[in-house]
């Protein structure tokens, strides 16, 4: 008997509670934080819009729970293809400098958004979930990726959205999808040495990709490296030896140009101390010293207002979500559901790592938002859909007459010769129709 559509399981409630805490912290930070784009006090307006986005996200999540992950899974390829088609006009607009009547007008030189009335839609955000669904659906019953040649199909298919998104350009989403690909391949049974070979190939190709990315993207990477005083001084004193990294002028002006956001983000976090400056207080809330503090650098605002205690609370919420997701993934016997759950876990965890890594100077600034905390409709919708899929997996545990998911990856040491061995070799009836606890 099918579980009630909106009856949450224990891990489902845990995820919902964590999301509520994160959303509360996010809206509170956005409310007292003006953007650097306008002179007026627009924090309350942005907070109100975030609340509207939240209501819309809840409706999307409710729709996903009502449909169920199994029904959505059967249309995974169609969803993926539609998302690829939506990305194509952005590539055309970028290639020929087209705006399609203002629909694809660039922002900071990037063609990532469709400008809709009162809202900007970012298709690459929705591609995250579409990619998860398609990859999980392809990998669910296959074994050929145990061989290196068997990895070619998922790699080629993955290259399509990766290239389209990279050309927007959106380096952050590309950096996000790669761990999802490798993680899901590993969980599905791909050999570790094959994954390591692919990672080494990617690292070997990095120097070639360095010259293909745009100048401002290279500056974002070099800005992280130029935090090192010795390296920065070396660029200034011997500029001809470091032309691949930065010019002498860029190194001299680092703190006021490419490293500006990084410097102020670290200062904001450090000035928060143990308990922070208090809600709505502190120079980084009261003054426009940190650009994009309502979205990409919202973690710096959290640390500034609520200090180490608030930062730990945010990290604890994500840790709880990941642990609940692991419990859901390990508790399902459906291969697709397990892959999907693992993909959602990696998706959320990687976003958190990249965003916080940007804020503390460990990773280049890539425009990655913090799930459920940063301002933005598209990213919020995507995360609501992803979490709803995860909860849907915990609600539905179908009967499966088969070996446990990916059990074939374990080699049997001997053939069944006795009755007990024979029974162990039989497919087992696993799963139940009850909610996962």
LUMGU-804660 format. One record per residue (C-alpha): x, y, z; chain; residue number from 0; residue in three letters. Coordinates in Angstrom, 1 decimal. Layout:
<recs>
X_Y_Z_A_NUM_ALA $
...
</recs>
This chain:
<recs>
0.0_0.0_0.0_A_0_UNK $
1.4_3.4_-1.0_A_1_UNK $
2.5_5.7_1.8_A_2_UNK $
0.6_8.8_2.4_A_3_UNK $
1.9_11.5_0.0_A_4_UNK $
2.6_14.2_2.7_A_5_UNK $
3.2_11.9_5.6_A_6_UNK $
6.9_12.6_6.5_A_7_UNK $
9.2_10.0_7.8_A_8_UNK $
11.6_10.6_10.7_A_9_UNK $
14.5_11.6_8.5_A_10_UNK $
12.1_13.6_6.5_A_11_UNK $
11.1_15.7_9.5_A_12_UNK $
14.8_16.1_10.4_A_13_UNK $
15.5_17.6_7.0_A_14_UNK $
12.5_19.9_7.2_A_15_UNK $
13.6_21.1_10.6_A_16_UNK $
17.1_21.9_9.3_A_17_UNK $
15.6_23.7_6.3_A_18_UNK $
13.4_25.9_8.5_A_19_UNK $
16.4_26.9_10.7_A_20_UNK $
18.5_27.8_7.6_A_21_UNK $
15.6_29.7_5.9_A_22_UNK $
15.1_31.7_9.1_A_23_UNK $
18.8_32.6_9.4_A_24_UNK $
18.8_33.4_5.7_A_25_UNK $
15.8_35.7_5.7_A_26_UNK $
17.0_37.4_8.8_A_27_UNK $
20.4_38.1_7.2_A_28_UNK $
18.8_39.4_4.0_A_29_UNK $
16.4_41.7_5.8_A_30_UNK $
19.2_43.8_7.4_A_31_UNK $
21.5_43.6_4.4_A_32_UNK $
21.3_46.1_1.6_A_33_UNK $
22.7_45.3_-1.8_A_34_UNK $
25.5_47.4_-3.3_A_35_UNK $
23.4_47.9_-6.5_A_36_UNK $
21.1_50.5_-5.0_A_37_UNK $
21.4_53.4_-2.6_A_38_UNK $
18.0_52.8_-1.0_A_39_UNK $
17.3_50.5_1.9_A_40_UNK $
16.3_47.4_-0.1_A_41_UNK $
17.0_44.7_2.5_A_42_UNK $
13.3_44.4_3.6_A_43_UNK $
12.2_44.3_0.0_A_44_UNK $
14.7_41.5_-0.8_A_45_UNK $
13.6_39.6_2.4_A_46_UNK $
10.0_39.9_1.3_A_47_UNK $
10.9_38.5_-2.2_A_48_UNK $
12.8_35.7_-0.6_A_49_UNK $
9.7_34.8_1.4_A_50_UNK $
7.7_34.7_-1.8_A_51_UNK $
10.4_32.5_-3.4_A_52_UNK $
10.1_30.3_-0.4_A_53_UNK $
6.3_29.9_-0.8_A_54_UNK $
6.8_29.1_-4.5_A_55_UNK $
9.6_26.6_-3.5_A_56_UNK $
7.2_24.9_-1.0_A_57_UNK $
4.6_24.5_-3.7_A_58_UNK $
7.2_22.9_-6.0_A_59_UNK $
8.3_20.6_-3.2_A_60_UNK $
4.7_19.7_-2.5_A_61_UNK $
4.2_18.9_-6.2_A_62_UNK $
7.3_16.6_-6.2_A_63_UNK $
6.0_14.8_-3.1_A_64_UNK $
2.5_14.4_-4.6_A_65_UNK $
3.9_13.0_-7.9_A_66_UNK $
6.6_10.9_-6.2_A_67_UNK $
10.2_10.2_-7.3_A_68_UNK $
9.2_7.0_-9.1_A_69_UNK $
6.9_8.8_-11.6_A_70_UNK $
9.4_11.6_-12.1_A_71_UNK $
12.1_9.0_-12.7_A_72_UNK $
10.3_7.6_-15.7_A_73_UNK $
10.6_11.0_-17.4_A_74_UNK $
14.2_11.6_-16.4_A_75_UNK $
15.6_11.7_-19.9_A_76_UNK $
12.9_14.1_-21.1_A_77_UNK $
13.5_16.4_-18.2_A_78_UNK $
17.2_16.4_-19.0_A_79_UNK $
16.7_17.1_-22.7_A_80_UNK $
14.3_19.9_-22.0_A_81_UNK $
16.8_21.6_-19.7_A_82_UNK $
19.5_21.2_-22.3_A_83_UNK $
17.3_23.0_-24.9_A_84_UNK $
16.6_25.8_-22.4_A_85_UNK $
20.4_26.4_-22.1_A_86_UNK $
20.9_26.7_-25.9_A_87_UNK $
19.5_30.2_-26.4_A_88_UNK $
21.9_31.5_-23.7_A_89_UNK $
24.8_30.1_-25.7_A_90_UNK $
23.5_31.6_-28.9_A_91_UNK $
23.0_35.0_-27.1_A_92_UNK $
26.6_34.8_-25.8_A_93_UNK $
28.0_33.8_-29.2_A_94_UNK $
26.3_36.6_-31.2_A_95_UNK $
25.8_39.2_-28.4_A_96_UNK $
22.0_38.9_-28.7_A_97_UNK $
19.5_40.0_-26.1_A_98_UNK $
16.3_38.6_-27.6_A_99_UNK $
14.4_41.8_-26.6_A_100_UNK $
16.0_42.0_-23.2_A_101_UNK $
15.2_38.4_-22.3_A_102_UNK $
18.9_37.3_-22.3_A_103_UNK $
20.6_40.6_-21.3_A_104_UNK $
24.0_39.8_-19.8_A_105_UNK $
24.9_40.6_-16.2_A_106_UNK $
28.6_41.3_-15.5_A_107_UNK $
29.3_39.9_-19.0_A_108_UNK $
27.7_36.5_-18.3_A_109_UNK $
24.6_35.1_-20.1_A_110_UNK $
23.2_32.9_-17.3_A_111_UNK $
19.7_34.3_-16.8_A_112_UNK $
16.4_34.8_-18.5_A_113_UNK $
15.0_38.2_-17.5_A_114_UNK $
11.3_37.7_-16.6_A_115_UNK $
9.0_40.3_-15.1_A_116_UNK $
10.2_40.8_-11.5_A_117_UNK $
12.4_37.7_-11.6_A_118_UNK $
15.5_36.3_-13.2_A_119_UNK $
15.5_32.6_-14.0_A_120_UNK $
18.8_30.8_-14.1_A_121_UNK $
18.5_27.5_-16.1_A_122_UNK $
21.8_26.1_-15.0_A_123_UNK $
20.3_25.8_-11.5_A_124_UNK $
17.5_23.5_-12.7_A_125_UNK $
20.0_21.5_-14.7_A_126_UNK $
21.5_20.3_-11.4_A_127_UNK $
18.4_18.3_-10.6_A_128_UNK $
17.8_17.3_-14.2_A_129_UNK $
21.3_15.9_-14.4_A_130_UNK $
20.9_14.0_-11.2_A_131_UNK $
17.8_12.3_-12.4_A_132_UNK $
19.2_11.4_-15.8_A_133_UNK $
22.5_10.1_-14.5_A_134_UNK $
20.7_8.0_-11.7_A_135_UNK $
18.3_6.6_-14.3_A_136_UNK $
21.1_5.5_-16.6_A_137_UNK $
23.3_4.0_-13.9_A_138_UNK $
20.6_2.1_-12.0_A_139_UNK $
20.9_-1.4_-13.5_A_140_UNK $
24.0_-1.2_-15.6_A_141_UNK $
27.3_-3.0_-14.9_A_142_UNK $
29.5_-2.0_-17.9_A_143_UNK $
31.0_1.0_-16.0_A_144_UNK $
33.0_-1.5_-14.0_A_145_UNK $
35.2_-1.3_-17.1_A_146_UNK $
36.9_1.9_-18.0_A_147_UNK $
35.3_1.9_-21.5_A_148_UNK $
31.9_1.7_-19.8_A_149_UNK $
32.4_5.2_-18.3_A_150_UNK $
32.4_6.8_-21.8_A_151_UNK $
28.7_7.1_-22.1_A_152_UNK $
28.0_8.9_-18.8_A_153_UNK $
31.1_11.1_-19.4_A_154_UNK $
29.9_12.1_-22.9_A_155_UNK $
26.4_12.7_-21.7_A_156_UNK $
27.8_14.8_-18.8_A_157_UNK $
29.9_16.8_-21.2_A_158_UNK $
26.8_18.3_-22.9_A_159_UNK $
25.5_20.3_-19.9_A_160_UNK $
29.0_20.9_-18.6_A_161_UNK $
30.2_22.6_-21.8_A_162_UNK $
27.0_24.6_-22.2_A_163_UNK $
27.1_25.9_-18.6_A_164_UNK $
30.9_26.6_-18.8_A_165_UNK $
30.3_28.7_-21.9_A_166_UNK $
27.7_31.0_-20.2_A_167_UNK $
30.2_31.2_-18.3_A_168_UNK $
29.2_29.5_-15.0_A_169_UNK $
32.3_27.9_-13.5_A_170_UNK $
30.7_27.3_-10.1_A_171_UNK $
28.0_24.9_-11.5_A_172_UNK $
30.6_23.0_-13.4_A_173_UNK $
32.7_22.6_-10.3_A_174_UNK $
29.5_21.3_-8.6_A_175_UNK $
28.5_18.8_-11.2_A_176_UNK $
31.8_17.1_-11.4_A_177_UNK $
31.8_15.8_-7.8_A_178_UNK $
28.2_14.6_-8.4_A_179_UNK $
29.3_12.6_-11.4_A_180_UNK $
32.3_11.0_-9.7_A_181_UNK $
30.4_10.4_-6.5_A_182_UNK $
27.4_8.7_-8.2_A_183_UNK $
29.7_6.6_-10.4_A_184_UNK $
31.6_5.4_-7.3_A_185_UNK $
28.4_4.5_-5.4_A_186_UNK $
27.1_2.7_-8.5_A_187_UNK $
30.2_0.5_-8.5_A_188_UNK $
32.7_2.1_-10.7_A_189_UNK $
36.3_1.1_-9.7_A_190_UNK $
38.2_3.6_-7.6_A_191_UNK $
41.2_3.5_-9.8_A_192_UNK $
39.1_4.5_-12.8_A_193_UNK $
37.7_7.4_-10.9_A_194_UNK $
41.3_8.4_-10.0_A_195_UNK $
42.4_8.2_-13.6_A_196_UNK $
39.6_10.5_-14.7_A_197_UNK $
40.5_12.9_-11.9_A_198_UNK $
44.1_12.9_-13.0_A_199_UNK $
43.1_13.5_-16.6_A_200_UNK $
41.0_16.5_-15.5_A_201_UNK $
43.9_17.9_-13.5_A_202_UNK $
46.2_17.4_-16.5_A_203_UNK $
43.8_19.3_-18.7_A_204_UNK $
43.5_22.2_-16.2_A_205_UNK $
46.5_24.1_-17.7_A_206_UNK $
44.9_24.0_-21.1_A_207_UNK $
41.5_25.1_-19.7_A_208_UNK $
43.3_28.0_-17.9_A_209_UNK $
43.9_29.8_-21.2_A_210_UNK $
40.4_29.2_-22.4_A_211_UNK $
38.5_30.8_-19.6_A_212_UNK $
37.8_34.5_-19.5_A_213_UNK $
40.1_37.1_-17.9_A_214_UNK $
37.9_37.8_-15.0_A_215_UNK $
37.6_34.1_-14.2_A_216_UNK $
41.4_33.8_-14.1_A_217_UNK $
41.5_36.7_-11.8_A_218_UNK $
39.1_35.0_-9.4_A_219_UNK $
41.5_32.0_-9.2_A_220_UNK $
44.6_34.1_-9.0_A_221_UNK $
43.0_36.3_-6.3_A_222_UNK $
42.9_33.3_-4.0_A_223_UNK $
46.6_32.5_-4.7_A_224_UNK $
47.7_36.1_-4.2_A_225_UNK $
46.6_36.0_-0.6_A_226_UNK $
50.1_34.7_0.0_A_227_UNK $
52.3_37.7_0.6_A_228_UNK $
55.4_36.1_-0.7_A_229_UNK $
53.7_35.1_-4.0_A_230_UNK $
52.2_38.6_-4.4_A_231_UNK $
55.6_40.2_-3.8_A_232_UNK $
57.2_37.8_-6.2_A_233_UNK $
54.7_38.9_-8.9_A_234_UNK $
55.5_42.5_-8.2_A_235_UNK $
59.3_42.1_-8.2_A_236_UNK $
59.5_39.6_-11.1_A_237_UNK $
56.4_40.2_-13.2_A_238_UNK $
57.8_38.6_-16.4_A_239_UNK $
58.0_35.2_-14.6_A_240_UNK $
54.3_35.3_-13.5_A_241_UNK $
52.5_36.6_-16.6_A_242_UNK $
50.3_33.5_-16.5_A_243_UNK $
49.1_34.4_-13.1_A_244_UNK $
48.7_38.2_-12.8_A_245_UNK $
50.3_41.4_-13.9_A_246_UNK $
52.4_43.6_-11.6_A_247_UNK $
49.6_46.1_-11.4_A_248_UNK $
47.0_43.4_-10.5_A_249_UNK $
49.3_42.2_-7.7_A_250_UNK $
49.8_45.7_-6.3_A_251_UNK $
46.1_46.5_-6.4_A_252_UNK $
45.0_43.1_-5.3_A_253_UNK $
43.4_44.1_-2.0_A_254_UNK $
41.4_46.9_-3.7_A_255_UNK $
40.4_45.0_-6.8_A_256_UNK $
40.4_41.2_-7.4_A_257_UNK $
40.9_40.4_-3.7_A_258_UNK $
38.5_43.0_-2.3_A_259_UNK $
35.6_40.7_-1.6_A_260_UNK $
37.9_38.0_-0.2_A_261_UNK $
39.6_40.4_2.2_A_262_UNK $
36.3_41.9_3.5_A_263_UNK $
34.6_38.5_3.7_A_264_UNK $
37.4_37.2_6.0_A_265_UNK $
37.4_40.4_8.0_A_266_UNK $
33.6_40.2_8.5_A_267_UNK $
33.8_36.6_9.7_A_268_UNK $
36.7_37.3_12.0_A_269_UNK $
35.1_40.4_13.5_A_270_UNK $
32.1_38.3_14.6_A_271_UNK $
34.1_36.6_17.4_A_272_UNK $
32.3_34.0_19.4_A_273_UNK $
28.7_35.5_19.5_A_274_UNK $
28.9_38.1_16.8_A_275_UNK $
27.9_41.8_16.7_A_276_UNK $
24.2_41.1_17.0_A_277_UNK $
21.4_41.0_14.5_A_278_UNK $
21.4_44.1_12.3_A_279_UNK $
24.6_45.4_13.9_A_280_UNK $
28.2_45.6_12.8_A_281_UNK $
30.0_47.6_10.1_A_282_UNK $
29.5_44.9_7.4_A_283_UNK $
25.7_45.0_7.9_A_284_UNK $
25.4_48.8_8.3_A_285_UNK $
27.8_49.7_5.5_A_286_UNK $
28.2_48.5_1.9_A_287_UNK $
31.7_47.2_2.3_A_288_UNK $
31.0_43.7_1.0_A_289_UNK $
29.4_43.2_-2.4_A_290_UNK $
26.9_40.3_-2.9_A_291_UNK $
26.6_39.9_0.9_A_292_UNK $
23.0_38.9_0.5_A_293_UNK $
23.7_35.9_-1.8_A_294_UNK $
27.2_34.6_-2.5_A_295_UNK $
28.8_36.0_0.7_A_296_UNK $
25.9_35.6_3.1_A_297_UNK $
28.0_33.3_5.3_A_298_UNK $
30.3_36.2_6.0_A_299_UNK $
27.2_38.2_7.2_A_300_UNK $
26.1_35.2_9.4_A_301_UNK $
29.5_35.0_11.0_A_302_UNK $
29.6_38.8_11.5_A_303_UNK $
26.2_39.0_13.1_A_304_UNK $
26.1_35.8_15.1_A_305_UNK $
29.8_34.8_15.3_A_306_UNK $
31.2_31.4_15.7_A_307_UNK $
28.0_30.2_17.4_A_308_UNK $
25.8_31.1_14.4_A_309_UNK $
28.3_29.7_11.9_A_310_UNK $
28.4_26.4_13.8_A_311_UNK $
24.6_26.3_13.9_A_312_UNK $
24.5_26.7_10.1_A_313_UNK $
27.1_24.0_9.6_A_314_UNK $
25.2_21.7_12.0_A_315_UNK $
22.0_22.0_10.0_A_316_UNK $
23.8_20.9_6.9_A_317_UNK $
25.5_18.0_8.7_A_318_UNK $
22.1_16.9_10.0_A_319_UNK $
20.7_17.0_6.4_A_320_UNK $
23.6_15.0_5.1_A_321_UNK $
23.3_12.3_7.8_A_322_UNK $
19.5_12.1_7.3_A_323_UNK $
20.2_11.7_3.5_A_324_UNK $
22.7_8.9_4.2_A_325_UNK $
20.1_7.1_6.3_A_326_UNK $
17.5_7.5_3.5_A_327_UNK $
20.0_6.2_0.9_A_328_UNK $
21.0_3.2_3.0_A_329_UNK $
17.4_2.4_3.8_A_330_UNK $
16.1_2.0_0.2_A_331_UNK $
16.4_-1.1_-1.9_A_332_UNK $
15.6_0.7_-5.2_A_333_UNK $
18.9_1.3_-7.1_A_334_UNK $
17.6_4.5_-8.7_A_335_UNK $
16.4_5.8_-5.4_A_336_UNK $
19.7_5.1_-3.7_A_337_UNK $
21.7_6.8_-6.5_A_338_UNK $
19.3_9.8_-6.5_A_339_UNK $
19.6_10.2_-2.7_A_340_UNK $
23.4_10.0_-2.8_A_341_UNK $
23.3_12.6_-5.7_A_342_UNK $
21.2_15.0_-3.7_A_343_UNK $
23.5_14.6_-0.6_A_344_UNK $
26.6_15.4_-2.8_A_345_UNK $
24.8_18.3_-4.5_A_346_UNK $
24.0_20.0_-1.2_A_347_UNK $
27.3_19.2_0.5_A_348_UNK $
29.4_20.4_-2.4_A_349_UNK $
27.4_23.7_-2.6_A_350_UNK $
28.1_24.3_1.1_A_351_UNK $
31.8_23.4_0.7_A_352_UNK $
32.3_25.7_-2.3_A_353_UNK $
30.4_28.6_-0.8_A_354_UNK $
32.0_28.6_2.6_A_355_UNK $
35.4_27.9_0.9_A_356_UNK $
34.9_31.1_-1.1_A_357_UNK $
34.0_33.1_2.1_A_358_UNK $
37.2_32.0_3.9_A_359_UNK $
39.5_32.2_1.0_A_360_UNK $
40.0_28.6_0.3_A_361_UNK $
38.3_28.5_-3.1_A_362_UNK $
37.9_31.0_-6.0_A_363_UNK $
34.8_33.1_-6.1_A_364_UNK $
32.5_31.3_-8.5_A_365_UNK $
29.0_32.7_-7.7_A_366_UNK $
27.9_29.7_-5.7_A_367_UNK $
25.0_30.3_-3.3_A_368_UNK $
24.6_28.8_0.1_A_369_UNK $
21.5_26.4_0.1_A_370_UNK $
18.4_27.8_1.7_A_371_UNK $
20.3_30.8_3.1_A_372_UNK $
21.4_32.9_0.2_A_373_UNK $
19.1_35.2_-1.7_A_374_UNK $
17.8_34.0_-5.0_A_375_UNK $
14.8_32.3_-6.5_A_376_UNK $
16.4_29.8_-9.0_A_377_UNK $
18.8_28.3_-6.5_A_378_UNK $
16.1_28.1_-3.8_A_379_UNK $
13.7_26.4_-6.1_A_380_UNK $
16.3_23.8_-7.1_A_381_UNK $
17.2_23.0_-3.5_A_382_UNK $
13.5_22.6_-2.6_A_383_UNK $
13.0_20.2_-5.5_A_384_UNK $
16.2_18.2_-4.6_A_385_UNK $
15.2_17.9_-0.9_A_386_UNK $
11.6_16.9_-1.9_A_387_UNK $
13.0_14.1_-4.0_A_388_UNK $
15.1_13.0_-1.1_A_389_UNK $
12.1_13.0_1.2_A_390_UNK $
10.0_11.2_-1.4_A_391_UNK $
12.6_8.4_-1.5_A_392_UNK $
12.2_7.9_2.3_A_393_UNK $
8.4_7.8_1.9_A_394_UNK $
8.3_5.1_-0.8_A_395_UNK $
10.1_1.8_-0.3_A_396_UNK $
8.8_-0.6_-3.0_A_397_UNK $
9.1_-4.4_-3.1_A_398_UNK $
12.0_-5.5_-5.2_A_399_UNK $
12.7_-9.2_-6.1_A_400_UNK $
16.4_-8.8_-6.7_A_401_UNK $
19.8_-8.6_-5.1_A_402_UNK $
20.5_-5.6_-3.0_A_403_UNK $
21.4_-2.5_-5.0_A_404_UNK $
24.9_-2.9_-6.5_A_405_UNK $
25.5_-6.1_-4.6_A_406_UNK $
27.0_-7.5_-7.9_A_407_UNK $
30.0_-5.3_-7.3_A_408_UNK $
31.2_-7.6_-4.5_A_409_UNK $
33.0_-10.7_-5.6_A_410_UNK $
31.8_-14.0_-4.2_A_411_UNK $
34.8_-16.0_-2.8_A_412_UNK $
33.2_-19.4_-3.4_A_413_UNK $
30.3_-21.0_-5.2_A_414_UNK $
27.3_-22.1_-3.2_A_415_UNK $
27.7_-25.9_-2.5_A_416_UNK $
25.6_-26.3_0.6_A_417_UNK $
21.9_-25.4_1.3_A_418_UNK $
22.8_-22.3_3.3_A_419_UNK $
25.1_-21.1_0.5_A_420_UNK $
22.4_-21.7_-2.0_A_421_UNK $
20.0_-19.7_0.0_A_422_UNK $
22.4_-16.8_0.2_A_423_UNK $
22.9_-16.9_-3.5_A_424_UNK $
19.1_-16.4_-4.2_A_425_UNK $
17.6_-13.0_-4.8_A_426_UNK $
15.9_-11.8_-1.7_A_427_UNK $
12.6_-10.0_-1.2_A_428_UNK $
13.7_-6.7_0.2_A_429_UNK $
12.0_-3.5_1.0_A_430_UNK $
8.5_-2.8_2.3_A_431_UNK $
5.6_-0.4_1.5_A_432_UNK $
5.9_1.2_4.9_A_433_UNK $
7.5_4.5_5.5_A_434_UNK $
11.3_4.5_6.2_A_435_UNK $
11.9_5.1_9.8_A_436_UNK $
</recs>
